[in-house]
Amino acid sequence: MKKIFILTGEPSGDKLASEVVKQIKLKENNIEYLCLGGENLKSLNIESIFKLKDITYIGITSVLLNIFRIKKFINGTVKKIIEFNPDILFSVDSPDFSLRVAEKVKQQDPSIKIIHYVSPQIWVWRKDRIKKYKNFIDHMLLLFKFEKKYYDEENMTNSFVGHPLLELKPNRIEISNILPNDKKIISLFPGSRSSEINILLPILKDFIKLMNNKYNNFYFVFHSTEEMRNSIVDQLSDIDKDNYQVVSNSNIKDEIIKNSFFAVSKSGTISLEICKYEVPSIIIYKMNLINFFFIKRMVKTKFVNIINIINQKEIIPELLQNECNSKEIFKAVNYFIQKPEMIEEQKKLVRKTLKNMQNDELSSLNAANIVLNYINN
């Protein structure tokens, strides 16, 4: 029986991996699996060697404070993979963790084929890292078409499989009974981790107050994970409860995004989902000064949002660090409200950009076919 070890480092990777495994299982059921994953892979009856939450860290300071613990998990994961002796190591995203594991696995057993899903952001950091990846990754699966040129230049085996967030899903739930009919929805995304929420939520609260001072026809929806929902609700207890709500159900969240007039989102992959539904938006982000100092020195691009990076201009406004405050957010949102032609212009440019980013087939199906090709040959 062939074996696949699935390596993830955070919940988003666990979700991506599970979609690929579903596609593999539809075509081949004679494969044994083991993973380092979360609830999504668990739902497919795949055992995890560790709890995913134990290895999920954010920010340079968090990594530095937990460096010895992370090293222990890396070495422990490598040991478990070698013991399992898989034909394929399928690693997904979380490059700071998964690629360190993958490199050590390849050093100990070169016969294990390593396929990595979701390229590190080489366009943000250093593209010369590809030379290193060639030594231990057999195939790189890319979410964005523009990434391909970087890997082709270094003659590294790669495939553009598409981005799963760009795959439109059918309507799944009726939300008219849970939202006011007489107000326009502004979706707010303060982040999924406590470190992000603790910084961005107070800023967004003050933004709501500024909006309420000028308008009475907007309703605010905070999008949250189930884990962080109660924390957000507690922190919002001092503002008008008739003017907002917090949602964590993924089906409801998708429908609310689709029906939003505008979105204020933290930097990250959620911004792509907002764009997919043609909702105008701005990007916000703020981090502690130590993290910002290190990242500013390393980043090689002017922008943080992928739409802006691809176009090399600010199509979606970015309010970062000092500009990430309630007054600047209010000013930006108010500008779009007062100039609806700018909303239409952003939608048009985003629509054009996304069209060039999409693949004809499901990303998970493309990835599954490549994994199966390796395991069967």
N, C-alpha and C positions, 0 to 999 in steps of 0.2 A: 504494500500500500504506500502510495506517495504521501509526503508530509509537507505541510506549510506552517511556518511559524509567522504569526501576525504581530507586528511590533508597533504600538502606538504610544504617545506620551501625554495626550490630553483628550478631553471628551470629543472635540471636533474631529480628531483623527480616528477615534473609535467609531464615530458615526460614518465617516468616509469609508473606513475599512469594512464595516458591516455591509454596506451597499455593494461593495465589490464581491465579498464572500457570497452574498445572496445570488449574484449572477453566476459565480463559479459553481455553486451547488445546483443550479438549474441545468448545468451542462455536464457536471462530473460529480458523482456522489461517492467515489471510492478514494477519498482523500482524508487523511487524519490531520486535525488542527490542534494547535496550542497557541496561546497568545499572551501578550501583556496588553490588556484592554479593559474596557468598562462595560456599562450596562447593555450597549447595543450588540457587542460581540457575545456577551453572556446570554442574550436572548436567542442567539443562534446555537446555544449549547456548546460554546467554546470556552474551555477553562482558562482562567488567567493565572499567571504565576505570581503576580503581586496585585495589590489594589492600586488602581490607576491614580487615585487621589494622592497616594503617597509620593508620587514622582512628579506631580504637576506643580511647577513653580513659575513665577512671573517676575521679570525685572532683574537687572544685574545684581542689585543688593541682595535679593532673595537667594539667588544662586550662590553668591559669595558666602552668605551666612549658612548655607546648607551644602557646601562643596564636598565635604567628606561623606555626607549621607548620600548625595547624588552619585559620587564615585562608587560607593558600596552597591547602590542599585544597578549601576552600569555593569560592574563586574559580576554581580549576581545574575543579571539578565543574560549576559554572555554565557555564563556557566550553564544556565538552564537551556539555552538554545543549542549549545554544543551537545549536551546530554540528549536532547530531543532528536538531534541529527536530522534536520529537515532537508528536503530537496530545495525548497525555496524559503528565503527570509523575505517577507513582504513588509517593508517598513513604511510607515505613513506619517508624513509631516513631522513636527517637533524635532527639527534637525539637531539642535543642541544636545538632545538625548539620543534619539534614534540613530543618527549617523555615527555617533561615537561608539554605540553598541555595534552597529553594522561593520565598522572598520575593524574592531577587535575580533569579531566573528570571522571575517574574511582572512585575517592574519592567522587564526587558529585552524580554520578549515576552508581552504580556497575552493573546495568542490561545491560548497553551498552557493547557489545563485542568489544574488541580492537584487531585488527590484524595489526602488523607492518611489512612492507616490506623493506628489507635491514637491516641486523643486524649492530648495531654499531661495530666498530673495536675493539672488546673485546680482540683480540689477541695482539693488539698494546697497549691498555691502561690496564684496570684491568678486568679480567674475573669474579671477585667477584661481579661485577655490575649485573650479571644475577640474583642474589638473589633478587635484588631490582625490576628488570623487571618482575619477576614472580608475584609480587603483583598487577600489573595493566595491563599487556599484556596477552591476552588469547592465542595468537598464533604468533610465530615469523617465518617469511619467510626468508630463507637464500639463498644468491647468491652462496656461496661456500660450497662445500661438507665438507671440513675440519672443518668448523665452527660447524657442527652438534654435534661433541663430547663434546664441551663446554656446550651446552644446555642440552644434554642427561645426563651429569654428575650431573646437577642440577635438573633433572626431570622436565624441562620446555618444554611445548608443542611447537614443531617446525617442519618445513618441509624444505628440500632442494628443491628449485624450479628451480635453475639454474640462470645463468647470461645472461641477454638479449644481452649484447655486444658480447657474444660468438656465437650468432646465425648468421650464414652467410646469407647475402642477395644477391639476384641476381644483376648482373650489371644493372645499371639504366641510365647511361648517357655516351656518347662518349666524351673523353677528348683529343684525339690526335690532335685536331685542336687548342687547347689552350696551349699546352706545346711544347717546342722545341724537335725535334726528335733526335738531335745529342748529347743530354746531359742526364746524370743520375740525377734523382730527389732525393733531400734530403728534407724531410718534417720537418718543425720546428714548435713546439708547445709552444708558450710563455705564455699560460694561457688564461683564459676567463674573468678575472677580472683585473681592472686597477692596483690594488696593486701588482699583479703578473707581469703584462706586464711591468710596470715601472721599475721593477728590472731586469727581464730576457731579455727584448728586446735589450737594449744596449749591453749586453753580447753576444747575438746571432749576432748582427750586426758586432761586432769585430771578431767573429768566421768566418763569411762569408769573411771578408777581409783577414784573415789568409789563408782560403781555396783558395781564388782567387789568392793569391801570389804563391801558389804551383801548383794549378790545373786549367784547363780551360774547363773541361768536366762535371762540376756539375751545376745544376740549383736548386735554393732554393725556396721552397713554404712555406709561413707562413700560418698556419691554424688559423682562427679567428672566433669569433661570429660576427653576423651582427652588433650588437651594438658597438663592439670595432674596427671594420674594419677601419673606417676613422682615428681613433687615431693611429693605427699601421702604416697606409700608410703615415701619416704626419711625424711620427718619423723615417721613412725609406727614407725620401726624399733626403738624402745626400749620398746614395749609388747607384751603377750602376743599373738602372732600367731594363736593358736587362738581368740581372742575377737573378731576383727574381720576385715573385708576391704574392699577398695576396688573399686568397680565404675564403669565408664565406658561400657559398652555400653548404648545407650538402651533397647533392648528389655528387657534384663535389669533395668535400673533401674526401669522402669515396673512390672514384675511384682513386684519387691522392695517397692516402695512399697505396692502393693495388699495384700501379705502382711505388712506391718509392724504391730506392736502399737502403736508410737508413733513420732513423728518430732520431731527438733529441727532446725529449719530457719532459715537466714538469711532476713532479710526480702527479699521479692521475689516474682516470679510463680510460683516453684516451690511456694510455700505454697498456691496455688490448686489445683495438681495434687494435692497431699497431701489437701486438702479434698475434691476430686472423688472420691477413693477411700475417703472416710470414715475416714481415719486420724487419730486425735487427735494434737495437736501443740502445741508452743510455738514462739514466734518469738524469735530472738536477732539482735542486730547491734551492732557496735562500729566506730567509725571514729576517725581521728586527730582531735585536739582542734581543729585549724584548720577542717577540714571540718565538724565538729559545730557549731562556733560559728556559721559562716555559715548552715548549714541550719536550726539552731534559730531563728534570727532570721527566716527566710523562711517556714517551714512554718506553715500555718494550721489544722492538724488535730491532735487529741490522739494519734492512732494512726497506725501505719505499715502495718498489715495491712488489706487491702481488706475482709475480712469484718467486722473491727472498725469500720472507717470507715463502712461501709454501715449497721451497727446502732448506731453511736455509743455502743458500750460494748465492754468487753474480753471477748469470747467466747473468743478464743485469747490466752493470756497472752503479753505482750511483755516481754522482758528486754533493755533497750537500755543502751548505754554502761556506766555503773558497775555496773548490775545484771547486765550480761552477763559473768558469771564462773562458774567451775565449781561453786562452792557453791550459788549461786542456781539454776542450771540443775538441779543434782541435787535441790535442795529442791522445785522445781516438778514435775519428773518423778516424784519419790517421792510427792508429794501425789496425783497422778493414779493411781499404782499402788495406793496405800492406799485411795483412794476411787473405785472403778470406776463409781459412780453419776455422778461428775463427768465421766467419759469419755463416758458415754451422753448426758449433758446437752449437752456440747459437740457431739457428733455430730448430735443432734437440731436444735440451733440452726443449725449449719452447713448441714445438709441443707435446712432451710427457706429459708435465705438463697440458696443456690445455685439452688434451684428458681425463684426470682424473677429470677435472672441469666441463665438459659439462653434460647436462641432455638430455634425449631423446626427451622431449617435449619442447614447447616454455615456457620460464619462465613466460610470461604474462598469458598463458593459465593455467599453474599450479597454479599460484596465484589466478586467477579468480575462479577456481574450489573450492579452499579452502574458499574463501569469500562466494561463493554461498552455500557451505555446511553449513556454520554458519548461513546464513540468512534464510535458508529453514528448519532449525532444532531448 
